[in-house]
């Protein structure tokens, strides 16, 4: 079973949120290595984007499960 949902809008949003999360973690590492506390903002952005990715993955899986149950019932 795949981590990512089936192709569609939710999958694209989840992939973009994961990309933002990875890039913000990299920016946070660079900021902390340079001695800047702006990395805290990048860490917060990484947290928000990872929650968004998790939300879209769960939402898509729930919609697919509901569609499967509706197809089996109808």
C-alpha positions as CSV (number, residue, x, y, z in Angstrom):
1,X,0.0,0.0,0.0
2,X,1.4,3.4,-1.0
3,X,1.9,6.3,1.3
4,X,0.6,8.7,-1.2
5,X,-3.0,8.8,-2.3
6,X,-4.2,8.1,-5.8
7,X,-3.5,10.7,-8.5
8,X,-5.6,13.8,-8.2
9,X,-5.7,17.2,-6.5
10,X,-5.0,15.8,-3.0
11,X,-1.9,14.0,-4.2
12,X,-0.5,17.1,-5.8
13,X,-1.2,19.2,-2.7
14,X,0.4,16.5,-0.5
15,X,3.5,16.4,-2.7
16,X,3.8,20.2,-2.7
17,X,3.5,20.3,1.1
18,X,6.1,17.6,1.5
19,X,8.4,19.6,-0.8
20,X,7.9,22.8,1.2
21,X,8.6,20.8,4.4
22,X,11.9,19.4,3.1
23,X,13.0,22.8,1.8
24,X,12.1,24.6,5.0
25,X,14.1,22.0,7.0
26,X,17.1,22.6,4.8
27,X,16.7,26.3,5.2
28,X,16.5,25.9,8.9
29,X,19.7,23.9,9.0
30,X,21.5,26.5,6.9
31,X,20.2,29.3,9.1
32,X,21.3,27.6,12.3
33,X,24.7,26.8,10.9
34,X,25.2,30.4,10.0
35,X,24.2,31.4,13.6
36,X,20.8,32.9,12.7
37,X,17.8,32.4,14.8
38,X,15.5,32.9,11.8
39,X,15.8,29.1,11.6
40,X,13.0,29.0,14.2
41,X,10.6,30.4,11.6
42,X,11.7,27.8,9.1
43,X,11.1,25.0,11.7
44,X,7.6,26.4,12.3
45,X,6.9,26.4,8.6
46,X,8.2,22.8,8.3
47,X,5.7,21.8,11.1
48,X,2.8,23.5,9.4
49,X,3.6,22.0,6.0
50,X,4.1,18.5,7.3
51,X,0.7,18.7,9.0
52,X,-0.9,19.9,5.7
53,X,0.7,16.9,3.9
54,X,-0.6,14.5,6.5
55,X,-4.1,16.1,6.3
56,X,-4.3,15.8,2.5
57,X,-3.0,12.2,2.5
58,X,-5.6,11.2,5.1
59,X,-8.4,13.1,3.4
60,X,-7.7,11.4,0.1
61,X,-7.6,8.0,1.6
62,X,-10.9,8.6,3.4
63,X,-12.5,9.7,0.2
64,X,-11.3,6.7,-1.6
65,X,-12.5,4.4,1.1
66,X,-16.0,6.1,1.1
67,X,-16.1,5.8,-2.7
68,X,-15.2,2.1,-2.5
69,X,-17.9,1.5,0.1
70,X,-20.5,3.4,-1.9
71,X,-19.6,1.3,-5.0
72,X,-19.9,-1.9,-3.1
73,X,-23.3,-0.9,-1.6
74,X,-24.7,0.5,-4.8
